[in-house]
Amino acid sequence: MREITYTEAAREGLDEEMARDSSVFVVGEGIGKRGGNFNTTLGLFDKYGPQRLRDTPIAERGFIGMCTGAAMTGTRPVVDFMFFDFILDATGEMINQIAKMQYMSSGRLKMPIVLRGCVGVGGSSATHHSGNYYSFYSHVPGWRVVLPTTPRDAKGLLKSAIRSDDPVLFLEHKLLLNTRGEVPDPDVDELIPFGKASVRREGTDVTAVAFGMMVNRTLEAAETLAQDGIRVEVIDPRSVAPLDMETILESLAKTGRMVIVDEDYGPAGMGAEIAALVADRAFDELDAPVRRVNGVHTPIPYSPPLEAAVVPNRDTIIGAIRDLVAE
Amino acid sequence: MATVSGRPDVDVDLTHEQLREMYELMLLARALDERMWLLNRAGQAPFAVSGQGHEGAQAGAGFALDPSKDWLVPYYRDLTLALRFGTSPRDVMLHMLARAADPNSGGRQMPGHYSSKAHRILSGSSPIATQIPHATGIAFAAKARGEDTVVITGFGDGATSEGDFHEAMNFASIYKLGVIFLCENNGYAISVPQKKQMAVERVADYAKGYDMPGVTVDGLDAVEVYAVAKEAVDRARRGEGPTLIEAIVRRLTPHSSDDDDRTYRSAEELEDMHSSGPLRVTRNRLMEIGALSDDWEQETKERIKTLVNDATEHAEQSPLPDPGTLADHVYAKDGSRM
């Protein structure tokens, strides 16, 4: 299979959906001729023109509100907002309008809108370009929250997002954008469903559930631990809302031990949610307490040594798994 | 209501010495700004954001205010204004190199996000325009306390598309608050040109909608900006409300160190962009009225070079933040924690 980057794969998915359905359009700052701050739309302006690749003024609340109206009338907007932190300016619109519109209209109105942009810590991006916040939105009924980790998933999940009648937050970790991986040929119309986890490495001693960039860090840790005979099963949920608990519980039944590795904050986060569901549904399977490895509960600093101290790394993950195996 | 200032023979109440100070401030800001890019390109700082080309607008407006009692609510290009309000070159470099002693944020904020409580400079934000309602809020509180404090807030043309701009202007006008809304219009919201951002010809035209004075001024000429800003500040001080000043400036650099403006500005446009700038225009003005001499300029540039070198070396030798302080200031020290 050919190898392309995460960004190229997602762009190819967008391109295919725009070609397939003329109601799909993209709005954002610099997504026209410039091709997007992260090359998300590079080359598409020449193909689809300014009507479908609409450069906007800087007004997150404004353009998300505009696209909410457009989605209610049946078009399929893709809002490219660069960094999740910026879209927080539209939080009211996202929670009070987009998330509730189908419910408030008893399903008469659909809300086929995709909000896509970067999350994640890295590159000295500081307090306003590093946010994750996906667990926050997974708390809000109405949203689909998707977090692809591989190029193949980026493409297949974006295609599903654009075809979804529910609003989708499509979140791309900055440090994954230039990673490469196998992706089926352009003529393969592969749709990856929401709520279906991917087992990225099989193992029998510990189940590690990891999100976004932490999947890669956990795979590195698992590789090292394998040399000492500790076999870690690594699960990438791929979407946090809906969350595929079945795959997670199947793995736990095999291993009896679980760690959740999440760059996002611990309090009220995905790890807390999974641990609670495990306690509810699989308490007897546990041979040790469920452990969490999280980013530090602080805004993300600019300084490189401070930033490096915020996120879990290979060594902290290895340490946590060794402790868990010893329990 | 919007007017275009055209005062080639403007007569201002500044002495030659004050005019030289104003020009010196611009030279200092430019020298620091150029050093910031150098540090970024040399790999010593992950990020730089620039005010090059905006110095005239900021110096002119800054000299109309009283740093001993007025407030500055800046955006990330307002280095000249931050210096005018008391930020030192050493502060600027400690911030740029994200040192523990950075008085803005101790290395937590990106460069260009100037702030100092001691100097009445409010902390900046990366999301555009959020500072504009903050400025209005400060003026609101000042008025409630019966002070004649004036608040200046800087923002680009891009910020005028945000709802915050509208909301803040509306409040300020309704309550007759002492706010100077300084739009430093460089024609670009990162990469999106003005004609794709607004249907009006001039940002100052927006003032009509709020029944407040709106003036467009040549932002390359610090003296002309001073004259316009002085009128606005006097009016604000008298309790007669806000003014929207649109200073036409040039962004002489890409948006930031992570941007390449050649992807959206033609070679021709870039060449024309650099054919003039605030330093040249303001210098010519001061030369004409006899406030400047070549000798003074030479000595001043030497002095500034020494200051910038000192500030850089001081910051380079200053310790990085200790990761043990990572979670400091998430909560007030005696507050409760999760």
Interface residues (C-beta under 8 A of the other chain):
Chain A: E29 G30 K33 R34 D55 T56 P57 I58 A59 E60 R61 G62 D85 F86 L88 D89 G123 S124 A126 T127 H128 H129 P267 V296 H297 T298 P299 P301 Y302 S303 P304 P305 L306 A308 A309 V310
Chain B: P46 F47 A98 S105 G107 R108 Q109 M110 P111 S125 S126 P127 I128 A129 T130 G158 A159 S161 E162 G163 A189 I190 S191 V192 K196 Q197 M198 T263 Y264 L320 P321 P323 T325 L326 A327 V330 M338
